[in-house]
Every structure is written in C-alpha cells, then in structure tokens.
C-alpha cells in the first residue's frame, strides 16, 4: 500500500480538491438566498427540449473520471497530469467564486414533457436531484473542454486519431446536451467555453506559441509565393 501511495501520490491533489469542491458546492446549493439573478437569452427559447441528450449529459461523469484516472495511473508524464489537474481546479474555483458573489438561476426547464419514455424519466430524476441554480459558467462545458484539451495535447495520444475524434464527438454532444436538456442557458455555455479558452492559454502556452509560430511561417510563405 505504501508503495502504491508513493507511486501515485500526485493524484491526491485532484482527489483532495474534488472533496473540498463537492462540500463547497453543497453549501452553495443550500445556503439561504433572498434572490437570484435569472440567466436567460432569446436563443434559449429557440432551442427545443430533447430528452435523448440525457445520454451524453450523463456520460460526462465517466468521461471525467476515466480521463483523470488515465493521467494519474497510466500516463507517465506528470507534467501533463498537472496541466489537467490545475486547469480543472482553476475553472471549478472560478465557478465557486461566481456562484458565491453572483447567485444565479434559470427558468428554462419544461413543466410538461412532450414524450413519456425512459429518457424523460431519467431527466425527471436529474431535475429532482439537481437544482436550476448556480449554473454560470457551465462546469459541464468547461470540464469537458478541459478534458478534451488534455487528451489532444497528450504526447502519448498524439497519433491516436480515433481517441481524439471520440473525445471531440463526446465533448460536442455534452455541450449540446446542457442546452437541449434545459440545464443551462446559452450564456452559461459561452462563459464555460471562454473559461476553457483562458485555461488553454494559461496551462498550455507552448501549444499556443507553436500554433502562432506555424501560422506566422505559413503566412510568410504565402506572401513570398505571391511576390
């Protein structure tokens, strides 16, 4: 056991933070609030409710757990693990701060469902356990993009096109599910994506620099050929 702990002690960072995060989130969900800021845009009204998106929405949980477990137990590059861990912790901490100083909620959930099936039953259970408060920015969106960034920037997975394609597909479906299930407003999604972009710039600066350098040389070569 001691050998196991010594070998994977770096994983304690995200595990301990996750426990603290869950406790803080639970407190935020149940603290007395006199009023909430309602998050809503006209675009939310254009998006129909679709219960089938409960599948990718719930897949967010194993997607998160399996990805973090991979970087802890199977990926030997600890730097890549720390990039993911500190990126996730940054985003979730920002979420907790926003929820504390700017209590927010949404009134998007349908009162009646257009269909009665196993998927709507799952959505009803979701609604009963997850309040429509503290939704900005969307952690489903931020964490999914953070996980996808960690996988696409992993050296071991550089040539694993199937893994990258599957990750992109699942991430896209998870983001869509937050809106089609009326769990989040378009604003929540945009803010979650913006936070993920900030995390990419902060925690993957080398990738940003390499991309900028590649664009510079491509433009230089294009101008040279035009002249």
C-alpha positions in Angstrom: 0.0 0.0 0.0 2.8 2.4 0.9 4.5 1.8 -2.4 1.2 2.4 -4.2 0.7 5.7 -2.4 4.2 6.8 -3.1 3.9 6.0 -6.8 0.6 7.8 -7.3 0.7 10.5 -4.6 0.5 13.2 -7.3 -3.1 12.1 -7.8 -4.0 13.2 -4.3 -4.1 16.8 -5.5 -7.2 16.5 -7.6 -8.8 14.0 -5.2 -8.5 16.3 -2.2 -9.6 19.2 -4.2 -12.7 17.3 -5.5 -13.8 16.6 -1.9 -13.4 20.2 -1.0 -15.2 21.3 -4.2 -18.2 18.9 -3.5 -18.5 20.3 0.1 -18.4 23.9 -1.1 -20.8 23.3 -3.9 -23.2 21.6 -1.5 -23.0 24.5 0.8 -23.7 27.0 -2.0 -26.7 24.9 -3.1 -28.3 25.0 0.3 -27.3 28.4 1.7 -30.2 30.9 2.2 -30.5 33.2 -0.8 -33.1 36.0 -0.9 -32.9 36.4 -4.7 -31.2 35.0 -7.7 -30.1 36.7 -11.0 -32.0 34.9 -13.7 -29.9 33.8 -16.7 -31.8 33.8 -20.0 -31.4 34.8 -23.6 -33.7 34.7 -26.6 -31.5 31.9 -28.1 -32.6 29.7 -25.2 -36.2 29.9 -26.4 -35.2 28.8 -29.9 -33.6 25.6 -28.6 -36.2 22.8 -28.2 -36.2 20.3 -25.3 -34.8 16.9 -26.3 -34.7 14.2 -23.7 -32.4 11.9 -25.7 -29.5 14.2 -24.8 -29.6 12.8 -21.3 -27.3 10.1 -22.5 -24.3 12.3 -23.4 -25.1 14.5 -20.4 -24.7 11.6 -18.0 -21.6 10.3 -19.9 -19.9 13.5 -18.7 -19.3 11.7 -15.3 -17.4 8.6 -16.6 -15.6 10.8 -19.2 -14.3 13.0 -16.4 -13.4 10.2 -14.1 -11.7 7.9 -16.7 -9.7 10.8 -18.2 -8.4 11.9 -14.8 -7.6 8.2 -13.8 -5.7 7.8 -17.1 -3.4 10.7 -16.4 -2.9 9.6 -12.8 -2.3 5.8 -13.3 -1.3 5.3 -16.9 0.3 8.4 -18.3 3.9 8.6 -17.1 4.1 12.3 -18.0 3.3 14.0 -14.7 3.5 17.5 -16.3 0.5 16.6 -18.4 -1.4 15.4 -15.4 -0.6 18.7 -13.5 -1.7 20.7 -16.5 -5.1 19.0 -16.4 -5.4 19.0 -12.6 -4.6 22.7 -12.2 -6.7 23.6 -15.2 -9.7 21.8 -13.7 -9.1 23.3 -10.3 -8.8 26.8 -11.7 -12.1 26.5 -13.6 -14.1 25.0 -10.7 -12.7 27.6 -8.3 -13.8 30.4 -10.6 -17.2 28.7 -10.7 -17.5 28.6 -6.9 -16.5 32.3 -6.6 -19.0 33.4 -9.3 -21.7 31.3 -7.6 -20.9 32.9 -4.2 -20.8 36.6 -5.4 -23.4 36.3 -8.1 -26.2 33.9 -7.2 -27.8 32.8 -10.4 -30.6 30.6 -11.7 -32.6 29.7 -14.8 -36.3 29.2 -15.5 -35.8 27.1 -18.7 -37.0 23.7 -17.6 -40.2 22.4 -19.1 -43.2 21.9 -16.8 -44.6 19.3 -19.1 -42.7 16.8 -21.3 -43.6 16.2 -25.0 -43.0 12.5 -24.6 -43.1 9.8 -21.9 -40.2 7.3 -22.2 -37.1 6.1 -20.3 -35.2 9.2 -21.3 -37.8 11.6 -19.9 -37.9 9.6 -16.7 -34.1 10.0 -16.4 -34.4 13.7 -17.0 -37.1 13.9 -14.3 -34.7 12.2 -11.8 -32.0 14.7 -12.9 -34.2 17.6 -12.2 -35.2 16.3 -8.8 -31.6 16.0 -7.6 -30.1 19.0 -9.4 -31.5 22.4 -8.7 -31.6 25.0 -11.5 -29.3 27.3 -9.5 -25.6 28.1 -9.7 -25.3 27.4 -13.4 -22.9 30.2 -14.5 -20.4 29.3 -16.0 -21.3 25.7 -17.1 -19.0 23.3 -15.4 -20.2 20.5 -17.8 -18.9 22.7 -20.6 -15.7 23.8 -19.0 -14.6 20.4 -17.7 -15.5 18.6 -21.0 -13.4 21.1 -22.9 -10.6 20.9 -20.4 -10.5 17.1 -20.6 -10.6 17.3 -24.4 -7.7 19.7 -24.4 -5.7 17.4 -22.1 -6.2 14.4 -24.4 -5.5 16.2 -27.7 -2.3 17.7 -26.2 -1.1 14.4 -24.7 2.2 13.3 -26.3 1.3 9.5 -26.0 -2.0 10.1 -27.7 -0.5 12.3 -30.5 -1.2 9.8 -33.2 -4.4 8.3 -31.7 -6.9 9.9 -34.2 -9.7 7.6 -33.0 -9.3 8.8 -29.4 -9.2 12.4 -30.4 -12.3 12.0 -32.7 -14.2 10.2 -30.0 -13.3 12.9 -27.4 -14.3 15.7 -29.7 -17.6 14.0 -30.5 -18.5 13.3 -26.9 -17.4 16.8 -25.8 -19.6 18.4 -28.5 -22.6 16.2 -27.5 -22.1 17.0 -23.8 -22.1 20.8 -24.6 -25.2 20.5 -26.7 -26.9 18.4 -24.1 -26.7 21.2 -21.5 -28.9 23.3 -23.7 -31.2 20.7 -25.1 -32.0 19.4 -21.6 -32.6 23.0 -20.4 -29.9 22.6 -17.8 -28.0 25.6 -19.0 -28.5 28.9 -20.8 -26.5 29.7 -23.9 -24.8 32.3 -21.7 -23.6 29.6 -19.4 -22.2 27.6 -22.3 -20.4 30.6 -23.8 -18.9 31.5 -20.4 -17.8 27.9 -19.8 -16.2 27.8 -23.2 -14.5 31.2 -22.6 -13.1 29.9 -19.3 -11.8 26.8 -21.0 -10.1 29.0 -23.6 -8.5 31.0 -20.8 -7.3 27.7 -19.2 -5.8 26.6 -22.5 -3.8 29.8 -22.9 -2.6 29.7 -19.3 -1.8 26.0 -18.9 -0.8 25.1 -22.5 1.3 28.1 -23.5 3.7 26.1 -25.6 0.9 24.8 -27.8 -0.4 28.4 -28.3 3.1 29.6 -29.2 3.7 26.7 -31.6 0.3 27.4 -33.3 1.1 31.1 -33.6 4.6 30.3 -35.0 3.2 27.9 -37.5 0.6 30.5 -38.6 3.4 33.1 -39.0 5.5 30.9 -41.2 2.5 29.8 -43.3 1.6 33.5 -43.9 5.2 34.3 -44.7 5.5 31.5 -47.2 2.2 32.5 -48.8 3.3 36.2 -49.2 6.6 35.0 -50.6 4.9 32.9 -53.2 2.6 35.7 -54.1 5.5 38.0 -54.7 
